[in-house]
Amino acid sequence: MKKAILSLLILAAAWAAAPACSQVRQTRAQILFYTSQWKGDRFPDGRPKVPGDLLKRAASMSIEDIWGYLEAHGYRNQFEGRWDALHMTDAMPIVGRALTAQYMPTRPDMRTAILAEGKAEGRVMGGGIGTNSWPIAMLRQGDVYVADGFDKIQYGTLIGSNLANGIAGHTLAGFIFFGGIRDQQECREIPNFNGMYKGYDPTAWENMELTGINVPVRIGHAIVLPGDLVLGKPQEGVLFIPAIMARAAINSAEFTHLTDEYNFMLNQEGKNGGQFEGGWTVAKYDAFAKWIDAHPEKLKMSRSEFDQLLQQHKERALHSRPHAKP
């Protein structure tokens, strides 16, 4: 009995001496739990590191073509529309890997615990600097800062021009805020920088608190995990592409884009008969493949990936009626 009590006392002492697990910033183990299907490279914090070539390729894809692939594979909550933007043009898309943050209305006891954790972690505090600066300090080049500000705009402005310049310097990408911003004019003057948000207001943020970094967040109708590939097009909306689906979804979108381009050409040349929207048969796919052979510069995926998709679509054409879009 005495040995058992002694063992419990030793174990309790060990627990007391162990460093506290972070509650605001999700740990690497927690990120691995939510992204366990990802088999590629990761950042030290555990976020999936979607390859840079996919970020570049995603920028030129239409949201519809990528969304269609995700929808067909069960990812039905990845898009949110109706945004304001610093630059309301799809010529300045926001593309990168998601670093997420969650905000909630504040309450004193919760705020005390959060600030104590920030102090223990050595985060910058005081002097007018709030917890809304903490995620920005963690951003890396190629990240997109994705924040759930619970759609609060008045007194819900997560950044002004100082923090916007901080985001620009860290990411070279941009931000997506389900909430508001202030200093809109000065933010627009930051070179090669864009952000999407739900509204502008001159008020400073108050009565809200950072409650999670790199946690799963809800952005309107969409669910976002840390490391998701973010594709924001100001005139259309934002698509959050799960890291595990990124390569397949972009390959599929590029294949669709190429078949559209080929079909548009046939329509313009009057060579499509009455099949203006497709009429994809095995013979038409074979002719499409020869067109790709003549224009290899149009192919961004590997030829083996293209050939695999081509074969899949030819097999479908054998067992179904001609359809509008492959």
Helices and strands as residue ranges (DSSP letters): H 2-17, H 28-34, H 52-59, H 63-72, E 79-80, E 84-85, E 94-105, H 108-120, G 131-133, H 134-138, E 143-148, H 161-171, E 174-181, H 184-188, E 194-200, E 208-213, E 217-219, E 222-224, E 229-233, E 237-241, G 243-245, H 246-268, H 282-294, G 296-298, H 303-318
